[in-house]
Amino acid sequence: MTDHETPTFETDVLVVGTGPAGSAAALALATYGVKVHLVNRWNWLANTPRAHITNQRTVEVLRDLGVEEEAAKYATPWELMGDTLFTTSLAGDEIARVRTWGTGDDRIGDYIKGSPCGLLDIPQLYMEPVLFKNATERGATSAFNTEYLSHVQDDSGITATLRDLLTGREYSVRAKYLIGADGARSAIADEIGLEIEGRMGRAATAYVLFKADLSKYVEHRPSILHWIMTPSANFGEIGMGLLRAIRPWDTWIAGWGYNMDDGEPDFDPEYVIAKIRTLVGDPELEIEIRSTSTWHVNQAYAKTYSSGRVFCAGDAVHRHPPSSGLGSNTSIQDSFNLAWKLAYVIKGYAGPGLLESYSPERQPVGEQIVARANQSRIDYGPLNACFRTEGQADPVAAGLAKLRDPGPAGVEVRKALVEAVQLKNYEFNAQGVELNQRYSSQAVIPDPDAGDEQWLRDRELYLQPSTRPGAKIPHAWLVDEQGRRISTLDVTGKGRFTLVTGLAGTAWTAAADSMKLPFLDVVVVGAKGTEDPYCAWAQVREVHEAGAVLVRPDGYVAWRQGAATWDEHNATGQLRNALSSILDRALDAEDAQASAAEASVFHEQGAENEHATVH
């Protein structure tokens, strides 16, 4: 038998790709005690900034996995992210500012109320090492310079063929499941026949990573994004140049659109330096060019995310521009949704039907964010229309004159500018897009008494917290035994199901205790350690104090009983039926006799990796 015919490695889950989706999947699986092996065809992790906006939901995931504080060390903090500028140059006349990423006076309260976590700006070359390092510290194994070639799957697992690019040797890996996190040109998505809807490469952008001290232009109006409205960068859908801060305020990316039909953009150093100096508005600026690159604007998504024992995540299934900052966020959240399900099936806590919930839960999210990201590009059009003029010798001066015209025409232009700026809230202050995801699948049991959800404010802009099944558990501050604030998100999740009830919910506590499931916790809001002196949970729980909310390991509500339940036998029957349905596994007396050792191991794994931030 040759090397490539004989499996030489055994693992539970093989992950192809170490980007945000792959490394997050490995981190979560390793945290849950699952054997996981990552492979990457490159020599190391991301070496360019790439994705960077890290929204509240993703920071919540980092918090749950115990790496929030570490990630924050490498981030531009929230308060420095948000005075996004539209200007003729960084040193020139401003056209507009937008308070972005929830930092504005009119929105910051929504963001603080909605989550225990703020936003962070973590460029991908800093995010990936945090995810990857912690995954390997918790037991994940890895192989770089390793190319994925193919796989076959059978009733019990998959056999993948890999190639060591340093030696050329081909070999096989035997795993129970395969995760394809291999990017927008995913070989695995192609191999399993995922149907991709949309268009790839419909526009293109040139990027230049450079070093320059721009402190004097930005310290008084800090932001990570500065849009430059200048004729030298007005090609394409956005029609503006970009100066993006990587490290405040001396490491930057300059970006501009180019015509793909003309071939690759001009990256001649003299041309690039002149271009950056124009964007900054400083003809003497000292610039150190670090690297150049291009990327294409995609608008495509997969109609389904899996086939048999193979699951795809991240850019493999949703391909779109970075507008709205949804790329790495959605990728990490894909993996967080998938990892606990794989862990439960592998550990025997759930039947294989649980895995069928991954695609129906995450595919609608992917389709939505592809549309949103591309629409955000189109939404620059009205802003451009307010400034641009035709056939002028000095377009910048003419545009400023147009905006400053004291006559009736100027009034109309400025009115249009207000509307154009407000439209950009759907890109830069869309808390609803980020936190209002609702899941519908066999892993969610609808509340028959709830009816259709009525959105009280704009669903894309504003978070609507809810305990209805399929929604993320609302954040509410509780108080622990030391008198410190802890979030409802801190006492749920961590790889476990949690039944949340109140002091009156003694029937639910008894029911959970009688079932003795090694993966089920009970949180009694009002008891010592989880008191509700702010009455914050009472205001958002939407169930009777003697009702119950069942929260999944990923923080989403799986089921709830809104009415008061006083009888232990009744509560036990409801809870057992709900869990059996969600987990695709009949829970019977055998489960009630789950070994103390098994429960102890599961608790120890959670305790080792729990680093909830306390405020």
N, C-alpha and C positions, 0 to 999 in steps of 0.2 A: 504494500500500500504506500502511495506517495504522501508527502507532507500535506498537500492540499486536499487529500481524500480523508485524512484522519483528523478529527477534532482534537486540538491540542489545548483548548481552554474551555472551561465550563463556568458559566455565569448565569444569573437570573435574567438580567436585562443587558443587552448590548446597545449602546448609544453611539450613533455615528454623527460626529460633529461636536465641537466644544464651544460653540458660540453661546449666546444667552439661553437659547432653548435647551441645548444639549447639556451645558454645565449645570443649569438649574434643575434639569431632570435628574442628573447624577447626584446633585446635592440633596434633593428631596429623598430620592430612593435610598441613598446611603444613610441619611438621617433616620429613615424608617427601618433600618436594619436589613435592607435588601442588597444582595450582591449585584454590583453594576460595574460594567467595563466600558470606558470611553475610548474611541479612536478618532484621530484627526490626521488628515493627509499632510498637514503642514508641520513645520518644525516647532511651532509654539502657538500661543493664543493670538488674539487680535493685536496688530501692531499699528493700527491707526484709530483715531477717535470714534469714527462711525456714529452709531446711535448714542444718545446722551441723556435726553429727558427721562427721568425716572419718576413716574407719577405715583399718586398716593396708594393705589392698589398694589403696585409692585413693591413699594416700600413696606406695605403690610405683609407681603409674602416674605420679603427679606427678614422682617421682624419675626414672623412665625418660625422661620428656619434658623433664627439665631445669629444672623449676620448683618443686621441693620446698622449697628454701631460701627462695625468694621467698614462697611461700604461708605458710610458717611465721612470717614476720614479722607477718602479720595474724591469727594464730591465738592462742587461749588454749592454752597448752602443756599437754601430756598430764598432767603432775603436778598441775595445778589443776582437772582435769575430774571427779575421781572420787569424792568423799565424798557421794554422793547421799543426800538427807535425806527422811525421812517424818516430818512434825512437825505439831503443832497450829497453829503459826505460826512464822515465822522466828525470832521472839524467844521463842517458847513452848516447851512441853514436847515433847521428841522421843519418837517412837514407835519408830523404827528408822533405822539407817543401812545403806547398801549400798556397799561399795567397788566402783565401776563402771569400765567401759571398761578392764579389765585392770590397774587400779592397786592392787588388793588384794595382800596378802602371799602369798596362796594362788594367785594367777593371774599376777602380773607376770612370773614366770620363763617361763611359757608364751608370753607375748606377746613378750618379748625374744628368746627362742629362735626364735620363728616367723618373724621378719621383721627386716630392718635398719631398719625404720621404726616409730616409735610412732604413736599416734593424735594428732590435732589437732582443735581445735574452730574451724572457719572458717565463720562465717556467710556465707550465699550472696552477700550484697552485697559481700563482700571476695573470695570465691573467684572469682566470675565475671570481675571485672576482671583477675585474674592470668591466667586462661585466655585471655580475649579479647585482652588486650594482647600477650601473647607470640605468639598466633596471627597477629596483624596484623604484628608485628615480623618474623615469619618468612615473610611474603608473602601471607597471607590478605587478601582485600578484604571490605568490608562496606557495608551500607546500612541505616540506621535509618529510622524513620518510613516503613517499607515493608511493605505488607500483601500477603501471599500470597493469590492468588485461586484459581488452579487450575493443572493441568498436563495435558499429554498426553505419552505416551511412544511411541517407535517402536523399531525394531531397533538404532538407533545412539545414542539418547539420549532426553532429555526436553526439552520446551519448557514453561517455567513462565510464567504471566502474573502480573505483580506490579502493585501500584498505589503510586505515590508519594503518601503521605498529605498532604504539604505542598502539592503542586500539583494532585493529583487525576489526574495522567497515568498511564495504563496502558501497560505495556511488557512485552516478553518477554525471558527469559533462556534461552539454550540451554546445556545441561549434559549430561555423560555420565551422571551419576547425581544423584539427589535424596535428601537426608536430611530426614525430618520429625522435628524435635526441637521441635515446637510445642505441647508441654504436654498436660495432661489433657483439654483440649477440642480435641484435634488434628483440624484440618480434613483434613490429609493422610491420617491413619489412616482417617478416614471415607471419603475420596475413593477410596482403593484397596481399600476394603471389608474392612478387618481385622475379624475377629470378636472382639468384646470380651465376655468372660465375667465375670459378677459384678454388683455393684451400686454405683452412684454415689450420694453424698450420703446415707449412712445415719445420720450423726450430724453435729454441728457444734460448733465451738469458737470462742470470742471471744478475741482477742489485743489487748493494749494494750502498745505500746512506750513505755517511760518512763525518765526519768533520776532517779536517787536514789542517794545514797551509803549502801550497805548493808554497808560493809566490816566494821563491828564485829560483824555477825551471821555473816559467812562466812569471813573471813580465817583463822580458826583451824580451819575444817573446809571447805576450798575445794571447790566443786563448781559445775558449770554448770546442774544441775537440782536443784530443791527442790520436793518435793511436799507440799502443805498440806492436811491432813485437817481440814476445817472445814465446818460446816453451810452456810456461805454459798457453797460451791463444790462441793457434793456431787451435782450433777446429772450423769447420763450414765454411760457405761460405766466410765470411769476413776474418776469420782466424787471427784476431788480438784482443788484449785487448783494452779497451776504458777507458780513463779518461776524463770525461765530467765535466766542471766547471758549477756549479749551481749558486754560488756566488763567484765572484773573491775575494780572491783565497783560500777560506777556507771551502767551501762546495762543495762536489763532488759526482759524481756517477762513480763507477767502473763497467765495464761490460765485459762479455765474453760469448762466445757460449758454449752450452752443448748439449749432446746427449739425446734427449727426450726418446729414447728407454731404457735408463738406469734409468728412473724415475727422480725425482726432484734433482736439483743440491745440492751439499754439502754447507750448509751455517753455518757450525760449526764456531764459532767466531775465533778460533785459525787458522783454514784454511783460512778464509776470510782475516784476518789481514795479514797473510803471503803472500797471493795472491796480496793484494794491495801494500804491501811493495815491492814485486817483480816488479809490474807494475811501481811504482814510482822509484825504484832503491835505496831505502833508508831502510836498514834493521833495523834501530832504530826509524823509523817514529812513532810518537804518533798519534793514530787513534781512533776516536770515531764513532762506527757504529751506525747509526740512524735507518735503516730499510733495509730489503731485499725483493726482488720480482723477478718474472720471467715474460717474455712476449713471445708470439709466433709470428713468421713471417707469415703473411698472404699475399695472392696474389689473391684477389677476388674483384669483383665489380658487382653492380646491372645493369641489362640491361635497366631498367627504374626506375624512382625515385618516382612515385606517382600512386595512384589509387583513382579516384573520388575526395573526399574531404580530402584525407590523403596524406601527403607528407613526404618523408624521406630525411634526410640530414646527413652529416658527416660520421662517421665510420659505420653507418647503411648501407651505400651504396658504400663506397670505403674503403677497408681493406688492409693495406699494412704496411711495416716496416717504421721506421722514417728516413731512408736514403733519402737524398735530402731535408729533412725538409719540406715536403709538407702536412703533416697530418692536424694539426689544421688550417693551412692556407686555405686549400681547404674547410674544414668544415665551417669556418667563411664566406668564399666567397659563398658557397652554400646558406647559410641563408641570406646573403645580396642580392643575386639574387632573392630569393623567397619572402622576406618580403615586398618589395615595391609592388609586384604584388598582394599579398594578401591584402595589405592596399588599393590598388586602386579598387579592386573588392568589398571589404567590404564597402568602402565609396561610391560606385556607380560610380566611375570615369571610370571603365572599365567593360567589360562583362567577364563572366567566361572563355571564350576562352583564355584570357591572361594567365591564369594559366597553360594552356597546353604547354606554352613555357619553363617552368622550366626544365622539364626532357630533352628535346632535347638540351638545352643549357648547362646544367651542367653534364649530363651523359658522354659525350665525354671527358670532363675534368677529371672526376673521373677515367675513363678507362685509360686515358693517364698517370695520376700520379701513378696509381697502377703499370703500366708497368715500369715507370721511376724509382720508388723507389726500385723495385726488381732488375732492371738492375744495379742500382748503387751498390748493394751488390756484384753482379757478377763481376763488374769492379774492384774489389780489387784483383782479381786473378793475373793479369799481374804484379802488384806490389809485391805480395808475391813471385811470381816466380823469381824475380830478387834477392831476399834475401835468400830464403830457400835453404838448402842443405840436402842431405840424408845421414843417417848413421854416423853422426859426433858426437863425444863425447861432444863437445861444439858447438852447432848449431849457437849461436850468434856470437862467434868468427869466425866460418867458414863462416857465411853469410857476415860479415864485410870484411873478407879476399877476398871473391868472388867479392864484390863491389869495392874493392881497388886494385885488381890485375892490375899491370901496363902493362900486356901483352895484346895480341889481344883478349883473352877471356874476360878480364876485360873491354876492350873498348866496346865490344858487349853488355855486361851486362849493362854498364852505358848508352849506347844508348837506350836499352830497358827500363831502368828506366825513362829516359826522356819521352818516349812515354807513359809509365804507369802513370806517374804523370799528363801528359797532359789530359789523359783520365778522370781523376777525376774532371776536370772542368765541366763535365756533371752532376756531383752531387753538386759541391760546388760553381760554378760560372754560373749557368744556368738561367740567367736573362730572357732569352726567354721563358723557360718553365713557369716561374712565371708571365710574363706580356704579352705574345703573344697570349693569349686565344682569339679565334674568335668564336662568337656565330652565329648559324644559326637556325632560328625558325620563327614562325609567328609574333614574337615581333620585328623582324628585317626586313626591306625592302631593298633588295639588290640594289646597284647602277647599273643600266643597262649599264652604260658607263664605268664602272671600269674594267671589265674583271677579269680574275683569278688573284689573288695576286701572285706576283713574289717575292720570298724571296731572298734578296740581300746578306745576310750572313746566317750562320748557325741558323736555326729557334730556336733551343733549347738553344743556348748560347747567342744570341744577340736579344735585343728588336728591333722590327721594328714598330715605331709609325705610326699610320694611322688614318684618319677620315672615312675610309670606314665603312659602316654599319656592325655591329657585332664586331668591334674593340673598345677597351677602348679609350676614348678621350685622345689625346696626352697631356702630360704635357708641358706647355710653361709658362714662367714667364711673367706676365703682371704687371702693376703698378697701385696702387689705388690712391685715391684723396690725400692721405697723402704722396705719393711718395714711399710707401712701396711695395715690391714685393708680388704679390699674384699669385697663380697658376691657370691655367684654371680649375684644379680640385676643387679649392676653390670657384669658381663662378658658378659651375654646381653641380648637385647632390642635397644633402640635402632633399631627398624625393620628388623632383620636376623634371618635364621635363624642359629642357632649350633649347631654340632656339638660336644658336650662329651665328651671322652674323657680317658684317663690317659696317663702316660708310656709305658705298654705299648701304647697305641693308635696305633702308627706307621702301621698299615694305613689307619686312618680319616683320619689327617692327609694321607697320600698320596692317598687317594681324593678328599678335598675339594679338594686342590690341583690334581688332574688335571681336575676338572670346571670349574674357573675360573668359578664363578658369581659375579656381582657382588653378590649379596645373602647370601652364605654365609660365615660366619666359623668358625674352629676354636678352641676353648679346650682346651688341654692342662693339666689340673689336675696340679700337681706341677712344671711347668716354671717358669722364672723369670717373674715377673709374676703367676702364678696358682698359687703354692705352697699346700700344704695342711698346714702344720705343726700345726694343731689336730686334724688327721684328721677334720675336721667333714664334709667332702664324702664321705670314705670311709665314714662311718657312715650317710649318707642316700642314696647314689647308687643302690643296689639293682641295680647291674650290675657285671660284671667290670671290672677296671681296663682291660682291652683291649676292653671293650664300648663302646657309644656311646649318648648321649642327644641327640636332635635337638629343640632348643627353638625355638619359633615367635617371631616378633617381639613378640608380646604376653606372652611369658614362660611360655606353656603348652607342655608337652611334646607334640610331634606324633607322635613315634615313638621307639622305643629298641631296641637289640639288647643283650640281657642277657649273652649268651655271649661269650667271648673270640673275637675275629676277628683272624687273623694274616696272611691273604692279602689283598693290596691289590686284586686283581681282584675277589675276593668282596665286599670292603667297598664298592668302587665300584658294583658291581651293586646291592647292598642300598640304598645311599644314593640312587642314581639312581631306583630303583623307588619308594622311599618319597617322595622329593620330587615325582616325577611324579604320584603318586597324590594327594598333599596339594594340590598346586598345579593339578591338573586340566590338566596340560600335559606332553606328552612331552619329556623332556630328552634331547637327542641331541648329535651332534658339533658342530652349529651353536652350541649353548650353550657348549660347551667353548672355542669361539673368541670368546667375548664380548669386546668391545673393551676394551682397557685404559682408554680414556677413560671408558667407561660405569662401569666398576668404580671408577675414581678419583672420579667425581662422586658416586657413592653413598656412598663412604667419607667424602668431604668433608662431605656433608650430615649424616652421623651425627656426625662430629667436631665440627661447629659447634654442634650442639644437645646434646652430651653434657656434662652437669654432674653426674656421679654424686657423691653425698656420700660422703666417705671418713671412716671412724671410726678 
